[in-house]
Amino acid sequence: MTYIAKPKFHHPDLPKNALGYTHRDYEGSVSTLCAGCGHDSITAAIIQACFELSIEPHRVAKISGIGCSSKTPTYFLGNSHGFNSVHGRMPSVLTGANLANRDLIYLGVSGDGDSASIGLGQFAHCLRRGVNMVYIVENNGVYGLTKGQFSATADRGSKSKRGVINTDNSIDLVAMALQLGASFVARSFSGDKQQLVPIIKAAIAHKGAAFIDVISPCVAFNNHAGSTKSFDFVREHNEAVNRLDFISSRMPIEVKQEPGTVEIVEQHDGSRLALRKLAADYDLHDRTAALGFLQHHASKGQIVTGLLYVEEEPQDLHEHLRTVRAPLNTLNAKELCPGQSALDKINASLR
C-alpha cells in the first residue's frame, strides 16, 4: 500500500549507474494496483529506462490526471517532482510547467479514458504545439476504476467481461498523434519490456513531442477471451515493425546485424537509435505512410508496435515561441521589467 514505505535497507552490492544510484533509487511507493496489472510493468520499464540513462531523479517532473494509469507516477521516481491534476487536464498542466522551466524532463502519464475521452482536446493541443515531453498513455480499453465500461479506445466488436459487444468505433491515439504533428510516435506492449524500455529511453532523449501508446491489459476487467486488449490477444496479433537499440552519446556504435537491416538515427543530444527493421519496406520518417501502414494492419486485426515515426529535425514549443532559455523563477526584476524604452520598441514593432 502507498502508505507503507518501502524499506530503505538494500544489499550493498546492488548494481549502480554512472551517478552511483541503484535501481531502488528510482522506485516510488508500493503499488496499490491489481496484481498482474500491465501498468505496473510500464512502471518497471520507466524505472529501468531512467536508471540506465543515469537521470538525476530531481530533474524529472511527472504529471498525471485521474484513473488507474494516473496513479502510477506514485510508484516510480519517488524523489522527482510530481503533480496529479484533474481528469483529462494533465497536458495543460504539463505545458504550463514546461514553459516555466524548460530544464526539467517532463513525463506525462495518462490513460485511454483520461486522454481519449474527457481529455481528448487537451491531448490534441499538447501534441500539435510540440511540447517537449514524453507523453505515455497506458491503454487498456476500459474504465477500470468504475468497473470495466468500454473506453473510447476499445475496438469495435470487442467483448466486455459481462459479454456486452462494443458497437462504437475506436479512437486510435497513435493515428491522431501522427496527424497532429508529434515528432516521435511509438506503440508498445506492457508485456514486452525488451521493446518498451529502449522506446522510453529514446523518447526521453528526443527533443519535441514524443508520444507512446502502450497496450496495458486490465487483469480485472479486460483480460478475457473476446477482448482485443488482453495479454493473449496482443501477443498473438502483434506486428512489430522494428526493434530498437538506444545508444547514448557515451557509448560506441556496435551493430551486429547484417548490412541493410539496420538504420541509425542520430538525435539532437548525440544519442543514436539503431533500428533493426522487421518490416523491410517500412520508412519511419514518412508520416503519411505510417498512417496507411497502421490502417492496413488494423483492418486485418493486427496491432502495430515499435517506433512508428520520428522527425529528423524536430522543434519544440520554446523554439516556436522564442522563449528565454532561463527558467522563469531565475529571472530578476530588471530582466522581467526592462523599462519604458523596451516597451516602446515592442509597441512599435506591432504597428
Residue pairs with C-beta under 8 A, 6 or more apart in sequence:
1 30
1 32
2 29
2 30
2 31
2 32
2 74
4 29
4 30
5 29
6 24
6 27
6 29
6 30
10 22
10 24
14 22
14 23
14 24
15 22
15 23
16 22
17 51
17 52
17 54
18 54
18 250
19 54
19 56
21 51
21 54
21 57
23 47
23 48
23 51
25 51
25 57
25 79
26 47
26 50
26 51
26 57
26 76
26 77
27 47
27 75
27 76
27 77
27 78
28 43
28 73
28 74
28 75
28 76
28 77
28 78
29 74
29 75
29 78
30 75
31 37
31 40
31 43
31 72
31 75
32 71
33 39
33 40
33 68
33 71
33 72
34 218
34 219
34 220
35 219
36 219
37 68
37 216
37 218
37 219
37 220
38 138
38 140
38 190
38 191
38 214
38 215
38 216
38 217
38 218
38 219
38 231
39 68
39 69
39 71
39 72
39 138
39 140
39 190
39 216
40 72
40 75
41 190
41 191
41 193
41 196
41 216
42 72
42 136
42 138
42 190
42 196
42 214
42 216
43 72
43 75
43 76
44 193
45 190
45 193
45 196
45 197
45 200
46 76
46 77
46 107
46 136
46 200
47 76
47 77
48 193
48 197
49 197
49 200
49 201
49 204
50 57
50 60
50 76
50 77
50 204
52 197
52 201
53 201
53 204
53 205
53 248
55 105
55 204
57 77
57 78
57 79
57 80
58 79
58 80
58 81
59 80
59 103
59 104
59 105
60 77
60 80
60 81
60 104
60 105
60 107
61 80
61 81
61 82
61 83
61 94
61 97
61 104
61 105
61 106
61 107
62 73
62 76
62 77
62 80
62 81
62 82
62 83
62 107
62 108
62 109
63 73
63 82
63 83
63 84
63 85
63 90
63 93
63 94
63 97
63 106
63 107
63 108
63 109
64 70
64 71
64 72
64 73
64 83
64 84
64 85
64 90
64 108
64 109
64 110
64 114
65 84
65 85
65 86
65 87
65 88
65 89
65 90
65 110
65 111
65 114
65 115
65 119
66 84
66 85
66 86
66 87
66 88
66 114
67 87
67 110
67 111
67 113
67 114
67 143
67 144
67 145
68 111
68 138
68 140
68 144
68 145
68 218
69 109
69 110
69 111
69 112
69 114
69 137
69 138
69 140
69 216
70 84
70 90
70 109
70 110
70 111
70 114
72 109
72 138
73 82
73 84
73 107
73 109
74 82
81 104
83 93
83 97
85 93
87 113
87 114
87 118
87 119
88 114
88 115
88 117
88 118
88 119
88 120
88 122
89 119
89 122
90 108
90 109
90 110
90 114
90 115
90 119
90 122
91 108
91 110
91 119
91 122
91 123
91 125
91 126
91 131
91 135
92 122
92 125
92 126
94 106
94 108
94 126
94 131
94 133
95 126
95 129
95 131
95 317
97 104
97 106
98 104
98 106
98 131
98 132
98 133
98 317
99 317
99 318
99 321
99 323
99 328
100 327
100 328
100 329
101 327
101 328
101 329
102 132
102 318
102 323
102 325
102 327
103 327
105 134
105 204
106 131
106 132
106 133
106 134
107 133
107 134
107 136
107 204
108 126
108 133
108 134
108 135
108 136
109 136
109 138
110 119
110 123
110 135
110 136
110 137
110 138
111 137
111 138
111 139
111 140
111 151
112 137
112 138
112 139
112 140
112 141
112 151
112 152
112 153
112 173
113 143
113 151
113 152
114 137
115 122
115 123
115 137
115 173
116 123
116 137
116 151
116 152
116 153
116 171
116 173
117 151
117 152
120 152
120 171
123 135
123 173
123 176
124 176
124 180
126 133
126 135
126 209
127 135
127 176
127 177
127 180
127 181
127 182
127 209
127 211
128 180
128 181
129 209
129 317
129 320
130 181
130 183
130 208
130 209
130 314
130 315
130 316
130 317
130 320
131 209
131 316
131 317
132 207
132 208
132 209
132 316
132 317
132 318
133 209
133 210
134 200
134 203
134 204
134 206
134 210
134 212
135 182
135 209
135 210
135 211
135 212
136 200
136 212
136 214
137 173
137 211
137 212
137 213
137 214
138 190
138 214
138 216
139 153
139 173
139 213
139 214
139 215
139 216
139 229
140 151
140 215
140 216
140 217
140 218
140 222
140 229
141 150
141 151
141 153
141 154
141 155
141 158
141 218
141 222
141 227
141 228
141 229
142 148
142 149
142 150
142 151
142 154
142 160
142 218
142 221
142 222
142 229
143 149
143 150
143 151
144 218
144 220
144 221
144 222
147 221
148 160
148 161
148 162
148 218
148 220
148 221
148 222
149 160
150 158
150 160
150 164
150 166
150 168
152 168
152 170
152 171
153 170
153 171
153 172
153 173
154 166
154 168
154 170
154 228
154 229
155 166
155 170
155 228
155 229
156 166
156 167
156 168
156 169
156 170
157 165
157 166
158 165
158 166
158 226
158 227
158 228
158 229
159 165
159 166
159 224
159 225
159 226
159 227
160 166
160 221
160 222
160 226
160 227
161 221
161 222
161 224
161 227
172 294
172 298
173 211
173 213
174 185
174 187
174 211
174 213
174 294
174 304
174 308
175 291
175 294
175 295
177 185
177 211
177 213
178 185
178 287
178 290
178 291
178 294
178 308
178 309
179 291
181 209
182 208
182 209
182 210
182 211
182 309
183 206
183 208
183 209
183 210
183 310
183 311
183 314
183 315
184 202
184 203
184 206
184 208
184 209
184 210
184 211
184 307
184 309
184 310
184 311
184 314
185 210
185 211
185 290
185 307
185 308
185 309
185 310
186 199
186 202
186 203
186 210
186 211
186 212
186 213
186 305
186 306
186 307
186 308
187 212
187 213
187 214
187 215
187 303
187 304
187 305
187 306
187 308
188 195
188 196
188 199
188 212
188 213
188 214
188 215
188 305
188 306
189 195
189 196
189 214
189 215
189 234
189 235
189 238
189 303
189 305
190 196
190 214
190 215
190 216
190 217
191 217
191 231
191 234
191 235
192 238
192 305
194 243
195 240
195 243
195 244
195 305
195 306
196 214
198 244
198 245
198 246
199 212
199 244
199 306
199 307
200 212
201 246
202 244
202 246
202 267
202 271
202 273
202 307
203 210
203 212
204 210
205 246
205 248
205 267
205 269
205 271
206 267
206 268
206 310
206 314
207 267
207 268
207 269
207 314
207 315
207 316
208 311
208 314
208 315
208 316
209 314
209 316
215 229
215 234
215 303
215 305
216 229
217 223
217 227
217 229
217 230
217 231
217 234
218 229
222 229
222 230
223 229
223 230
223 231
224 230
225 232
227 233
228 237
228 301
228 303
234 303
237 301
237 302
237 303
238 302
238 303
238 305
239 279
239 297
239 302
239 303
239 304
239 305
240 278
240 304
240 305
240 306
241 277
241 278
241 279
241 282
241 284
241 293
241 304
241 305
241 306
241 307
241 308
242 275
242 276
242 277
242 278
242 279
242 282
242 284
242 306
242 307
243 275
243 276
243 278
243 306
244 273
244 274
244 275
244 276
244 306
244 307
245 255
245 273
245 274
245 275
245 276
246 271
246 272
246 273
246 274
247 253
247 271
247 272
247 273
247 274
248 270
248 271
249 269
249 270
249 271
253 264
253 272
253 274
255 262
255 264
255 274
257 276
261 276
261 277
261 280
262 274
262 275
262 276
262 277
263 274
263 275
263 277
263 284
264 272
264 273
264 274
264 275
265 272
265 273
265 275
265 284
265 310
265 312
266 272
267 273
268 314
273 307
273 310
275 284
275 307
278 306
279 293
282 289
282 293
283 289
284 290
284 307
284 308
284 309
284 310
285 309
285 310
285 311
285 312
286 309
287 309
290 308
290 309
293 304
293 308
294 304
294 308
297 303
297 304
298 304
324 331
324 335
